[in-house]
Amino acid sequence: MYFDTHAHYDDKAFDADRETLLLACWDAGVELIIDPGCEAGSSRAAIELAEKLDFVYAAVGIHPEELASCDEDSLLEIRNLAEHPKCVAIGEIGLDYYWDDTHKAEQKQLFRWQIELALETGKPVIVHDREAHGDCLEIVKDYPGLQGVFHCYSGSAEMAKELLKRGWYLGFDGPVTYKNARKTIEVLEICPLDRMLIETDSPYLSPVPMRGKRNDSRNLCYVVEKIAEVKGISTEEVEKITMENGKRLFRIE
């Protein structure tokens, strides 16, 4: 039984077989999935998918890479979608300086607006942090009541300790299986079992041995196997614990 806490099934990569694939994931033991939006349109699509399938939930938000397309109408739509009963988080939100570090102030402003929306609606956040570790940490520290997960965690072990101390969860996905994953393994080693989530980021970040292919939730087994190996516990225990963690954070009965 798996809980994929981050998979973009609204992505066009799944246009040809979306619902068939999702049902195949269910048959493979994937009992829960969260589809996070990246702007107003994909957030709306995530909600629509969650309405069709009981085991799929949605998060809504504006990804930092979508900053240029953000306007008052899209912010209003995100606010309205956040009230939907199958919306369990605000995300995917955060900071990304990898592609463009010339609009840091605007990214931070959008990040804070969405954090405040999460606090208003009583929902956790799903944070995207790429090459922006220091700024992401400083911003979330300003909101001690905020809960959430750093998706596909890529920061240092020292930053992870600070987040864990503040009650955050860390998301582990395909990269934990890569040969060059030394830093991620160090983080996994210090992460308590009750603070880790598993995710695929489908259709991206396929784990070994599926690297280079379109990712989907059935590949969670490889992430689970690696976590079990590092933590010295059974795969069944990893499945059970990460299921419980996901349900607790996203308040899914």
Summary of the structure (lengths in Angstrom):
residues: 253
radius of gyration: 16.7
end to end distance: 15.1
largest distance: 49.2
contacts: 891
relative contact order: 0.14
helix: 49%
strand: 17%
